Amino acid sequence: MTVEVMERSYEVDENGYLVNLDDWSEDVANELAQDEEIEMTDEHWDIVNFLKDYYQEFQIAPAVKVLTKEIAKKNDIKRKEASAYLYNLFPNGPALQACKIAGLPKPTGCV
Amino acid sequence: MSKYVPTRKNLLKSIEEESNFLSGLTPEKEWLDTPISFRPGNWCHGGKPQVIESLDAPNPRKWSPNDKDWQLPANWQKIIHQGMKDQLDKSRTLKIFMDTCVRCGACADKCHFFLGSGDPKNMPVLRQELIRSIYRKDFTLGGKLLGRLAGAREMTEDVLKEWFMYFHQCTECRRCSVFCPFGIDTAEFTSMARELMHSVGVNINWIMEPASNCNRTGNHLGIEPHTFKQMVESLVEDIEDVTGVTVEPTFNRKGAEILFITPSGDIFADPGVYTMMGYLLLFHHIGLDYTISTYASEGGNFGSFVSHDLTKKLNAKMYHEAERLGVKWILGGECGHMWRVIHQYMDTMNGPADFLEEPVSPITGTKFENARSTKMVHIAEFTADLIKNDRLKLDPRRNNHRTVTFHDSCNPVRAMGMVEEPRYILKNVCNNFHEMPENTIREQTFCCGSGSGLNTNEYMDIRMRGGFPRANAVKHVHDKHKVNLLTAICAIDRVTLKTLMEYWVPGVEVSGLHELVGNALVMEGESERTEDLREDPLEEIEEDEDEDI
């Protein structure tokens, strides 16, 4: 499977996740977002960028609780509100959708 | 909800109305003449080539179970035949199970996948026949001579595909074996079939990738050591926010008395992380001398869903690490299948662990005789002993906003008899507890429907069918007693029951046992608790009752 962006195709796995993280670019992210029926806004980009930075340092997507805490801190809101905020931006779950758009692999195991 | 499952209404309709053994419209053809069909939601993606290669496992390739050509090795039938012969030679139980079944039918309606689908091939007796028919053809005189008349058949690609489908519609939960008058264990057949399939490169990625991660980093998620530490420390901050108490876990500390190992899902997944917070509070409360390893950072063993060798390899790291750190014994968290491996296989697989000591609670002095040989104690037993000896200061009213029922996880209950301890703890840490109906709990518990490595999104149709009997029992207590929390001592349960409840019984949340312990623990130096570990508000506690604590 592939996604097509600007006449180039990029390999994705059967769940639509990028196979090669190096293929990621903002254009690719926009295309992946479109598949998830998400229109990217500044708020979306903030989260995607945080995920990318976290991945760079820790080689895995953050736990949802870690992500929520970061959003709460950044926007000066309560964590419960941050969770609602995240689900508002990524209705099918930040772990699935935001990670996919950020080009991160899907976590596996007892998750 | 997942695109791989129909709506609740449509799924119910399909169980009730399609031609199956529950609807009364029995299938027209004999099972031997009924081909399988792959449709979205009833199969899992195959192992990815790079994952298979990382484990040096056979036949890495790009493939999908719904491909016509599975790209098997040219001599695949020989490999399966030889594998079967080896397993029969090695395992006397398997040989007995092959020959013993008298088709009495006691198991037929005991499988959750059968009850959720009505598919006759999900009757445990018939699931076993999928292999027995090949066994007869290859290893018995009657089968060789009489063929189909004697219930024997050739191993073909269609049979292999049928195995793939139905040995992944078995979660190795062993409920059927409770009812078998001979004690035949279908999980043994499923293990055998999965191992044989794996030997020709037929497996699922959702099992293989965690196994590969675990082989590389020590845990299923592939969490690197510095990340593991970051995740636990983040939970330490969260604990401080809720309780005002700073817990101080250590990592890889040599000379600690106890090594604590739990599923990596407890470090990462929601709601497992709240259970992890509960463990950390408990250890702080009693001043336990323990450490957590960033290498033996997983209790679960997805290798046990693949093959004997991989089970052994992944299990060994816990004991290597215990030896390296010089601890006295291992305390194991709320994991499911880990306990089957520890309690039933460990001794002859990697044991005996003579370099460890026979476990004794440093707080109560209790000897854990059940763990004398494996040197690994289940946390429910450990905590129940603390409560029994009055070593915990608990205020169960802090769980008053929860009305709880307990899901017995298949492996702890059926593979090690962990029945009363979790209940004893629950009754001490919360005031509202109700049991589900008798034939759905304890050793007769119904599986979550997604165990043994089947907890993947693309399998949602089968998962929601397989979890239907469990959900139905939860619905009963939800309607009758307003139960709003389903508690379980297994990490796969904690994530899959959450999905199951959202689908079948909205309004019921899922937790681990030690999350409730953590809520109830009255910590020294704590700030006033207004929220539970999930940061949900507590019910107001009447002032005059306070003195009763």
HADDOCK unambig.tbl for C-alpha pairs under 7 A between the chains (distance, minus, plus):
assign (segid A and resid 58 and name CA) (segid B and resid 227 and name CA) 5.30 0.50 0.50
assign (segid A and resid 60 and name CA) (segid B and resid 223 and name CA) 6.75 0.50 0.50
assign (segid A and resid 63 and name CA) (segid B and resid 268 and name CA) 4.95 0.50 0.50
assign (segid A and resid 63 and name CA) (segid B and resid 269 and name CA) 6.42 0.50 0.50
assign (segid A and resid 66 and name CA) (segid B and resid 234 and name CA) 6.87 0.50 0.50
assign (segid A and resid 107 and name CA) (segid B and resid 221 and name CA) 5.92 0.50 0.50
assign (segid A and resid 108 and name CA) (segid B and resid 206 and name CA) 6.80 0.50 0.50
assign (segid A and resid 108 and name CA) (segid B and resid 210 and name CA) 5.81 0.50 0.50
assign (segid A and resid 108 and name CA) (segid B and resid 220 and name CA) 6.63 0.50 0.50
assign (segid A and resid 108 and name CA) (segid B and resid 221 and name CA) 5.37 0.50 0.50
assign (segid A and resid 109 and name CA) (segid B and resid 210 and name CA) 5.23 0.50 0.50
assign (segid A and resid 109 and name CA) (segid B and resid 220 and name CA) 5.11 0.50 0.50
assign (segid A and resid 109 and name CA) (segid B and resid 221 and name CA) 5.74 0.50 0.50
assign (segid A and resid 110 and name CA) (segid B and resid 265 and name CA) 5.16 0.50 0.50
assign (segid A and resid 110 and name CA) (segid B and resid 491 and name CA) 5.84 0.50 0.50
assign (segid A and resid 110 and name CA) (segid B and resid 492 and name CA) 4.90 0.50 0.50
assign (segid A and resid 110 and name CA) (segid B and resid 495 and name CA) 6.94 0.50 0.50
assign (segid A and resid 111 and name CA) (segid B and resid 265 and name CA) 5.83 0.50 0.50
assign (segid A and resid 111 and name CA) (segid B and resid 269 and name CA) 5.49 0.50 0.50
assign (segid A and resid 111 and name CA) (segid B and resid 495 and name CA) 5.85 0.50 0.50
